[in-house]
């Protein structure tokens, strides 16, 4: 196993983690930005107002993209296990 192979495996793992995290975080970020803009425009300074929409957006993202995320991790894990003979020798 060469350092290049280890680097490739690590890079693929980081791309998968980044993609899964972005799919969950970006909708929450956008909803939070819209709610904050609404609060600034209407001068409502309630901190709990932005919590529920962000929570709902995050849960919907997990429900919608959860199967894709699980499949991405399973495919990566399957590839690692299938390539063990090539990685060792």
N, C-alpha and C positions, 0 to 999 in steps of 0.2 A: 504494500500500500504506500503510495507516494504522497508527499505533501499536497500535490495538485488535486489528487482524488479527495483527500480530506477537505481541502478548500472548496471543491465543487459540492460535496455533500453539505457542508456547513452553509454555503451560499444558497443552495436550494432550500434548506431548512429555514433560513432567515427570510427568503422570499415568501414561503408559505405562511410563516408567522405574520409577516407584514401584511399580506393580502387578507388574512383572516381578521386581523385587528382593524385594518382600515374599513373593511366591510361593516364592522360593528360600530366603529367610532364616528365615521363620517356622517351618517344620518343623525346621530345625536348632536354632533357639532352644528350641523345645518339647522336643526330644529331649535337648538339653544340660541343660535344667532338670530333666528327669526323672532323668537320670543323676547330676547333682549332688546331687539329693535322696536318691537311692539311696546315693551315696557318703557323704553326711553321716549317713544313718541307720545305715549299717554301719561307719562310721569307716574306710573304705578311702580312702587318700590317694594313689591312683595317678593321675597326670596323663594318662597315655596311654589310660586306660580310657574316657574320654568322647570321644576323638578318632574312633574307628571308627564308633560309632553316628551321630554327627553327620555324618561323611563319607558314610555310606550314605544317611542321610535327605536330604542335599543332592543326591546323585546321583540318587536316586529322584525328587525334586522336579523336577530338570532333565529327566529322562527323561519324566516324566508331563506336565509343563507346558511343555516345550520347544517342541513344535509350536504351542501356543497363543501363546507369546511371539514366535516367529518370525512367525506370522500377524499379530499385533498390530503389530509393527514394519513388516512389509510393507504392511499396510493404511494405516498412517500415512504411509509413504513414497509409496505410490501416490496417496494423497489430495493430498499436497504437489505431486507432479509433475503430477497432473491439474488442479490449481488454479493452476498457474503463469500461464496467460493471464489469469486473473481477478486474480491478485495483482499482475501488472505493470501492467495497464491498468485 
